Amino acid sequence: MAMRIVASRPDPAILTLPWDTPLEEWPDDVVVPLPRGLSRHVVRIVRLGASVYAVKETQDDIAFREYRMLRDLQRIGMPAVVPQGVVTGREDADGEELPAALITRHLQFSLPYRSLFSRGMDAEHVPILIDAIVVLLVRLHLAGFYWGDVSLSNVLFRRNAGEFSAYLVDAETGELHDSVSDRLREYDITVGCENIFAELMDLSASGAVQRPIDGFEIIDHLRERYEALWRELTDLEEFRADEMWRIERRVERLNDLGFDVDELDIVTDLDGDTIRIQPKVVDLGHHTREIQALTGMTVEDNQARRLLNDLASFTAHYDLGREDKHLVASKWMHQIFEPIMAMIPPDATGKLEPAEIFHEILEHRWYLSEQAGHEVDIKETARDYIDRFLTAKPDEAITGQE
């Protein structure tokens, strides 16, 4: 049987991997010792030149289906790992058939949930992870994606200004529809509650957390936060014709949550006395798009909000409110952000993303200022934070370079 590789952006180095060897036996010079989540399949992280990939063994039809589903999710801008290719027709040295392999690109600065708890997280932080799962699930449902296997194990988490963003890593059971029915949404929530409850109980039993996790409280939290966010993003709102300001307020509320309204359905009754509004198309990334337009940086939405707040403080401090926003942002980058990033020693650049480091420096400045009784200089704060905290953190990034 001839080996076949189907790839979206072919990387010739993929051919050099030991495809005639079962994945669990791949040698250390290929496999990267990076934390992996629990999986029903054998998964390995590999380095190929300057690129890092995740490789998962599975059946041929499942590999192709998931590959195409992940490409569809990428096309519509959903937070999921990026598919690289599928390898089929594998055989070992004796001519025995080996499983197909799905290849995805490694998501930089991401960690499975168990690794987060091994790096200092505890029971009190679980609701933050659940909030990230809720945002992911609502976004997927709004886009017409039915997941079918919601769980902590099927997600990677990236830090997001003291919170987290969740990315789907397993689309094996997913389906893409024009819209997700209430019945399918409820099924996803129910499966998610069952899986997450079991995962959290297993986490507690393993001794990975110092304090017990109340699983029932957590799944109640999941349901409540999901329903609240879903209602805010989709509910029909009715008001009188003399309350037109409520349209702007609805949009502002969604912007505060980090969502942009791409389409709003506005209907009046025959007499024009009553108006109904309902968001039709919403997309997370309001602050991300704003900071990208101003600075060119691509960051998570909460990180973008924090950067925008500091940019606003910079604008007010130097009385730059009448200047062009892009020019002010350029000054802020040149005078504040870039000099602070230049202070980070080379061996600490893989600890956290730059935007997350800046967020933590701002948090540290608040702490130092409280102690000192006056606002501490941001660069003085940065030096103290880097020396005392950042250099002691474990790396959360991996590159193709040693």
Rosetta blueprint (number, residue, H / E / L):
1 M L
2 A L
3 M L
4 R E
5 I E
6 V E
7 A E
8 S L
9 R L
10 P L
11 D L
12 P H
13 A H
14 I H
15 L H
16 T H
17 L L
18 P L
19 W L
20 D L
21 T L
22 P L
23 L H
24 E H
25 E H
26 W L
27 P L
28 D L
29 D L
30 V L
31 V E
32 V L
33 P L
34 L L
35 P L
36 R L
37 G L
38 L L
39 S L
40 R L
41 H L
42 V L
43 V E
44 R E
45 I E
46 V E
47 R E
48 L E
49 G L
50 A L
51 S E
52 V E
53 Y E
54 A E
55 V E
56 K E
57 E E
58 T E
59 Q L
60 D H
61 D H
62 I H
63 A H
64 F H
65 R H
66 E H
67 Y H
68 R H
69 M H
70 L H
71 R H
72 D H
73 L H
74 Q H
75 R H
76 I L
77 G L
78 M L
79 P L
80 A E
81 V L
82 V L
83 P E
84 Q E
85 G E
86 V E
87 V E
88 T E
89 G L
90 R L
91 E E
92 D L
93 A L
94 D L
95 G L
96 E L
97 E E
98 L L
99 P L
100 A E
101 A E
102 L E
103 I E
104 T E
105 R E
106 H L
107 L L
108 Q L
109 F L
110 S E
111 L E
112 P L
113 Y H
114 R H
115 S H
116 L H
117 F H
118 S L
119 R L
120 G L
121 M L
122 D L
123 A H
124 E H
125 H H
126 V H
127 P H
128 I H
129 L H
130 I H
131 D H
132 A H
133 I H
134 V H
135 V H
136 L H
137 L H
138 V H
139 R H
140 L H
141 H H
142 L H
143 A L
144 G L
145 F E
146 Y E
147 W L
148 G L
149 D L
150 V L
151 S L
152 L H
153 S H
154 N H
155 V E
156 L E
157 F E
158 R E
159 R E
160 N E
161 A L
162 G L
163 E E
164 F E
165 S E
166 A E
167 Y E
168 L E
169 V L
170 D L
171 A L
172 E L
173 T L
174 G L
175 E E
176 L E
177 H L
178 D L
179 S L
180 V L
181 S L
182 D H
183 R H
184 L H
185 R H
186 E H
187 Y H
188 D H
189 I H
190 T H
191 V H
192 G H
193 C H
194 E H
195 N H
196 I H
197 F H
198 A H
199 E H
200 L H
201 M H
202 D H
203 L H
204 S H
205 A H
206 S L
207 G L
208 A L
209 V L
210 Q L
211 R L
212 P L
213 I L
214 D L
215 G H
216 F H
217 E H
218 I H
219 I H
220 D H
221 H H
222 L H
223 R H
224 E H
225 R H
226 Y H
227 E H
228 A H
229 L H
230 W H
231 R H
232 E H
233 L H
234 T H
235 D L
236 L L
237 E E
238 E E
239 F E
240 R E
241 A H
242 D H
243 E H
244 M L
245 W H
246 R H
247 I H
248 E H
249 R H
250 R H
251 V H
252 E H
253 R H
254 L H
255 N H
256 D H
257 L L
258 G L
259 F E
260 D E
261 V E
262 D E
263 E E
264 L E
265 D E
266 I E
267 V E
268 T E
269 D L
270 L L
271 D L
272 G L
273 D L
274 T E
275 I E
276 R E
277 I E
278 Q E
279 P E
280 K E
281 V E
282 V E
283 D E
284 L E
285 G L
286 H H
287 H H
288 T H
289 R H
290 E H
291 I H
292 Q H
293 A H
294 L H
295 T H
296 G L
297 M L
298 T L
299 V L
300 E L
301 D H
302 N H
303 Q H
304 A H
305 R H
306 R H
307 L H
308 L H
309 N H
310 D H
311 L H
312 A H
313 S H
314 F H
315 T H
316 A H
317 H H
318 Y L
319 D L
320 L L
321 G L
322 R L
323 E L
324 D L
325 K H
326 H H
327 L H
328 V H
329 A H
330 S H
331 K H
332 W H
333 M H
334 H H
335 Q H
336 I H
337 F H
338 E H
339 P H
340 I H
341 M H
342 A H
343 M L
344 I L
345 P L
346 P H
347 D H
348 A H
349 T L
350 G L
351 K L
352 L L
353 E L
354 P H
355 A H
356 E H
357 I H
358 F H
359 H H
360 E H
361 I H
362 L H
363 E H
364 H H
365 R H
366 W H
367 Y H
368 L H
369 S H
370 E H
371 Q H
372 A H
373 G L
374 H L
375 E L
376 V L
377 D L
378 I H
379 K H
380 E H
381 T H
382 A H
383 R H
384 D H
385 Y H
386 I H
387 D H
388 R H
389 F L
390 L H
391 T H
392 A H
393 K L
394 P L
395 D L
396 E L
397 A L
398 I L
399 T L
400 G L
401 Q L
402 E L
